[in-house]
Amino acid sequence: MSLVLYEQKEAIGYITINRPEALNALNSGVLEELDKVLDAIDLESVRCVIVRGAGEKSFVAGADIAQMKGLTKAEGEAFGKRGNDVFRKLETLPIPTIAAVGGYALGGGCELAMACDIRIASDTAVFGQPEVGLGITPGFGGTQRLARLVSPGMAKQLIYTARNIKADEALRIGLVNALYPLDELYAAADKLASTIAANAPIAVRASKKAINDGLQLSIDEAIVVEEKAFGSCFETADQQEGMGAFLEKRKHAPFANK
């Protein structure tokens, strides 16, 4: 059985972490397969990717504790690097990504969701970074992305206390964008992905890169990044069609990604 499933339907790619018997916990096999799936995505035809977990109980319940327990310091650091490398590949995909979080998103699961551009969740979802209760730190980006997404103080509180939070609190602190009943979550993810996919893909990709790159810079440096992204969209077929349709008061034709 594949540990990570991938399917493309029209312009949307679907990644499913497929270890429901282990609440989709991440082990070396999952990371290896996820890495290969990310490499195999057809970036010419796919305009948005949805990431989810198999089953109804869990998005990803964390990294596999049984695998980690006997690691040496060097092996632990290498395992962390492996997870970070894969999640960074997901984070830097040129196309938008949506985490559809149904159920548990703990430890590595929360970190996987945070590596996506957008997070939506079921109202039954549970988030947390419980690692310090296990004698370790978050290892797949949790100490870095959580502070950037919510606030340093809130991230420190969640990590230091190892406390899990329910979906409504995750929404309140800005960890997720929206909540849905579980039976509506994946349809909502599809609708959001389809809305994104219908927009000019060159412009969407340029916007993603500008946001991600600019977050690492001062505002003066970041607006230069935006100026270059803005300029890169001109003289494209998408820009000509989008602006032409607006001026002619008609619906634009499907964007051509060129």
C-alpha positions, 0 to 999 in steps of 0.5 A: 500500500502506498503511504502517500497517494497522489491524484490529479483532477483537471488543474488540482492535485490531491496529496493524501497521507495514507497511514490511517491505521497509525493516524497518518503518522510520519515515518521515513517511508512517508517522508520518502514517498511525499518527497517523490510525489512533490517531484512528480507534480506536473507544474505545467497543468496543476494550479493548486494542490490540496494536502489531506490525511486518509480517514476521518480521525486524523490529518497527521497525528505527528511523527512516528514516535516508535521510530524516533525513540532509539535514535542517536543525536546524529540520527535525530538531527538527520531525521529532522533535516529529512523532514525539513527538506521535504516540508521546505520543498512543499512550502516552496512549490511555485503553485499554491497549496491548501492543507485540509485538516480533518482531525488531529494535526499534532507535531509533524502534522501541525508542521506539515499543515504550516508548510502549506500556503492556506489551512482550513480545518474541520470543526473537530480538528485538534492542533498542537506541538506536544514535543517537549512533553516527549523530551524533544523539540519540534523538529520539522519547522514548528519552532520557526513557522508557528512563530511566523504564523501566529506570534512569537509569544503565542508560539512559545506558549503552545510549544512550551506547554505542549498543549493541544488546542481545538479548532476554534482556538486555532481559528482565533489565533490565526493558525487556520483560515476557516472551519467547516463541519467534517463532512463539508471540509473537502468540498470546501477545499475543492471549491477554494482550490478551483477558485484559485485555479481559475485565476491567472496562474502566472500572476498567482505564482508571482504573488506566492513568490513575492509574499514568501520572499518578502516576508524574509526582508525589510519592507524597503527590500520587499517592495522591490520584490513586489515591483519585479513580480508586478512587472513580470506579469506584463506582456503575458497572454493572461495579462492581456486577456484579463485586462482586455476582458475587464475593459470590454466588460465581459468574462475573461476566457480561461487563462492560458498560463503564458 
